[in-house]
Amino acid sequence: MDIDYSKIPVPYMTAAARRYIEHGSRVGDFQLAVFKADEKNLPALRDWLLFLHWEAPEECHGSPEKMRAWIERGGLSGKQAG
């Protein structure tokens, strides 16, 4: 799966998003609750949603249960290994 991480609207969030998607690493507050967005991420919420919808695997977002399962699986690297 080719993921275009350049579409992440706030560059300093790229590494965290990559670690979550690829390895199922636990995420920060913003990724858990977008309503806690900081001053850079708040205006970028639409772009975050577009990134998740078009680039991120659908198994990694959408509900707390999906996120927990994704983290337990180890993200894409765990999925590919299993």
C-alpha positions in Angstrom: 0.0 0.0 0.0 1.4 3.4 -1.0 0.5 6.1 1.4 1.2 9.7 0.5 2.3 11.2 3.8 2.9 14.5 2.1 -0.8 15.1 2.3 -0.7 15.4 6.1 -1.6 19.1 6.6 0.7 19.9 9.5 4.2 18.6 8.8 5.3 18.1 12.4 2.5 15.5 12.7 3.8 13.3 9.9 6.2 11.2 12.0 3.5 10.4 14.5 0.9 9.5 11.8 3.5 7.3 10.0 4.4 5.5 13.3 0.7 4.8 14.0 -0.2 3.6 10.5 3.0 1.6 9.9 3.6 0.2 13.3 0.5 0.7 15.4 2.3 3.0 17.8 0.1 4.7 20.4 -0.9 8.2 19.3 -1.1 11.6 20.9 -4.1 13.5 22.2 -4.8 15.1 18.8 -5.1 11.8 17.0 -7.3 10.4 19.8 -9.6 13.4 20.0 -9.5 15.9 17.2 -11.4 18.4 19.4 -8.2 18.9 21.4 -6.5 20.2 18.3 -3.8 22.8 18.7 -3.8 26.1 16.8 -2.1 24.5 13.8 -4.2 21.4 13.6 -7.6 23.0 14.2 -7.8 24.8 10.9 -6.4 21.7 9.2 -9.2 19.3 10.4 -10.7 19.0 7.0 -7.3 18.1 5.5 -6.8 15.6 8.2 -10.1 13.9 7.4 -9.2 13.9 3.7 -5.9 12.3 4.5 -7.5 9.6 6.7 -10.2 8.9 4.1 -8.0 8.7 1.0 -4.6 7.7 2.3 -4.8 5.8 5.6 -6.0 2.2 5.7 -9.6 2.1 6.7 -8.9 -0.5 9.4 -6.9 2.2 11.4 -9.5 4.8 12.0 -13.2 5.4 12.5 -13.7 4.2 16.0 -11.9 3.6 19.3 -12.2 -0.1 18.7 -10.6 0.0 15.3 -7.8 2.1 16.8 -7.2 -0.3 19.6 -7.1 -3.2 17.2 -4.8 -1.4 14.9 -2.4 -0.7 17.8 -2.5 -4.3 19.0 -1.9 -5.6 15.5 1.2 -3.4 15.2 0.0 -1.2 12.3 0.9 -2.1 8.7 4.2 -3.8 9.7 2.3 -6.1 12.0 -0.3 -6.8 9.4 2.2 -7.6 6.8 4.2 -9.9 9.2 1.0 -11.8 10.2 
